[in-house]
Amino acid sequence: MRSAGTPGNDQQATFYAAIGGEETFRAIVHRFYELVAEDELLRPMYPEEDLGPAEDRLRMFLEQYWGGPTTYSDTRGHPRLRMRHAPFRVSPAARDRWLAHMRVAVDEAGLAPAYHATLWDYLERAAYSMVNTFDEE
């Protein structure tokens, strides 16, 4: 039996399960939003006073994307990430700040190197795809 967070040869295991499931995703996303709460560039992009709903949405999205429960789609429909982010000015500076906070959260999760690299590759590509303005005002 292999432990969670250790890459193995089990092709049936989802990435979600392999890194520890909900507990791991909850920890990563919670840490990320702790940092967002103190960020003068990113915090205004979240209109809700309480970041809890945004935290839940991101966690559910990531869990579903990586093979966990389909709660995100069941409750919110198709992710449509670019469309959902269109009302917000996502500049390269905002992207970079988002990535910096997410890097802390992912690093602190203590994932095995192969899983860390896989998750980080996705997050970086996703963040770059969300940029919708090059105006840094």
Salt bridges, closest charged atoms under 4 A:
GLU22 OE2 - ARG26 NH2 2.33
GLU34 OE2 - HIS30 NE2 3.22
GLU34 OE1 - ARG31 NH1 3.24
ASP39 OD2 - ARG97 NH1 3.02
ASP39 OD2 - HIS101 NE2 2.67
GLU40 OE2 - ARG97 NH1 3.26
GLU48 OE1 - ARG57 NH2 3.11
GLU55 OE2 - HIS30 ND1 2.95
ASP56 OD1 - ARG59 NH2 3.62
GLU63 OE1 - ARG59 NH1 3.11
ASP96 OD1 - ARG95 NE 2.82
ASP107 OD1 - ARG103 NH1 3.91
ASP107 OD1 - HIS116 NE2 2.65
GLU108 OE1 - ARG31 NE 2.81
ASP121 OD2 - ARG125 NE 3.00
ASP135 OD2 - ARG89 NH2 3.35
